[in-house]
């Protein structure tokens, strides 16, 4: 019980000192860069740990479920994610994703904190293998499905300079528009 209270106190004190960061918008050049890997020494640095806390606070204040470092103008291979009880707070550093084609894809509606007010239909893999380092530099390797897989793929795209508007173009190229040729204009 004492350990739990100390842990909760540490988390509260850490987040109490966190500051909200500016989320950059579509058109900012940092969003199109391939983010750089983070060294073990950088992970352990107080500055990087503060960045993690600041990103968690920024994501929460913005009402998001994920936030990648490039979205706060830091071209680093790191993102944070959390959604209610289904996706616990997860700090993902230097991720690698393997996609499971055999489980197929699912189309869903996604928004992006860097494209406020817009939601687009995006096709994502139903199951992925996600490997990464956590905020303590521990290696994690897991198979991920559901909403956590969607968030991870979305944030991983940010680390590679890919935005959801790029993916909608790929989806659009597979559609047959001939059937819409005589549709009324609205």
Secondary structure by P-SEA (a helix, b strand, c coil): caaaaaaaaaaaaaaaabbbbbbbccccccccccbbbbcccccccaaaaaaaaaaaaaaaaacccccccccccccccccccccccccccccccbbbbbbcccbbbbbbbbbbcccccbbbbbbbbcbbbbbbbccccbbbbbbbccaaaaaaaaaaaaaacccaaaaaaaaaaacccccccccccc
